[in-house]
Each structure stands twice: as C-alpha cells, then as structure tokens.
C-alpha cells in the first residue's frame, strides 16, 4: 500500500516497509496523524506525513521512508487518482 501525502506544499508518495505477518493491517491513524502498521507479530509501526519514523518504533523501523515525486501533467495536475489526501505542515 502506498500513501499520497501533501505536506508543506509538496505532493509525494510514501511506500511503507514490507512487514509480513498474518493478520497485519495498514491504515491512516487520524487521531495521531500517522501511517500505522499493526499486527500480532510486532509492536505498532508508525510514520509521520513527512516519512519520518515515530521515535517509539522498533530499531529496525527507525529509517525515514523515501518520498517519491508524483508525476504531473504540463499544467501541474497530479496524474494520480486521489481519494484521500492527507494535509499537514505549514
């Protein structure tokens, strides 16, 4: 699953780490404004809209997620279908 973020005026895609676990769930936690990976095989893994890891993540999940640019048309319209865009920053 990928997340399209709009943060500090930039729109980009974040791809979360592949964590294989039976019963795993990925979601957007609106209360904390974070990407949430949860499952019975590990403690919650969280990332902020800018791709930075939550300080409470396990050591293996303390790396920043790489942002990927969104491809745009000549008029700067993103060439992706956006159902939900999470906004943040200034």
C-alpha positions in Angstrom: 0.0 0.0 0.0 1.2 3.5 -0.7 0.2 6.8 0.8 -0.1 10.0 -1.2 0.8 12.9 1.1 0.5 16.7 0.7 2.9 18.3 3.2 4.4 21.7 3.2 3.1 22.4 -0.3 4.6 19.2 -1.8 2.6 16.2 -3.0 4.5 12.9 -2.9 4.1 9.2 -2.4 5.4 7.2 0.6 5.7 3.4 0.3 5.8 1.7 3.7 8.1 -1.2 4.5 7.0 -4.7 3.7 6.3 -6.4 7.0 4.9 -9.9 6.5 2.7 -11.0 9.3 -0.6 -12.9 9.4 -3.3 -10.5 10.4 -1.4 -7.4 9.5 -3.2 -4.1 9.0 -2.1 -0.8 7.4 -4.2 2.3 8.0 -4.1 6.1 8.4 -4.5 6.9 12.1 -6.3 10.3 12.0 -6.0 10.8 15.8 -2.2 10.8 15.7 -1.9 12.0 12.0 0.3 9.0 11.2 0.6 6.0 8.9 0.0 2.9 11.1 1.1 -0.7 10.6 -0.2 -3.1 13.2 -0.1 -6.8 13.6 0.2 -9.6 16.1 3.9 -10.3 15.2 5.3 -6.9 16.2 4.5 -3.7 18.1 2.8 -0.8 16.2 5.0 0.8 13.5 4.2 4.5 12.8 5.4 7.1 10.3 4.7 10.8 10.1 3.4 12.5 7.0 6.9 13.6 6.1 8.1 10.0 6.1 10.0 10.3 9.4 9.6 7.3 11.8 7.9 7.6 15.2 10.5 7.5 18.0 8.7 4.6 19.6 9.2 2.3 16.5 11.4 -0.7 16.9 15.1 -0.1 15.9 14.5 -1.9 12.6 11.9 0.7 11.7 13.7 3.9 12.5 14.7 4.8 8.9 12.9 7.6 7.1 10.6 6.5 4.3 11.8 7.6 0.8 9.4 10.2 -0.7 8.7 9.7 -4.4 7.6 12.5 -6.6 4.1 12.5 -8.1 4.1 12.6 -11.9 2.3 15.8 -13.1 0.8 17.0 -16.3 2.0 20.1 -18.1 -0.4 22.2 -16.0 0.9 20.7 -12.7 -2.1 18.5 -12.2 -1.1 15.2 -10.4 -1.5 12.2 -12.7 -2.9 10.0 -9.9 -6.4 9.4 -8.6 -6.7 10.8 -5.2 -9.5 9.5 -2.9 -8.0 11.0 0.2 -5.1 13.4 0.5 -3.7 13.9 4.0 -2.6 17.5 4.5 -0.1 18.8 7.0 2.7 21.2 7.6 2.7 24.9 7.1 
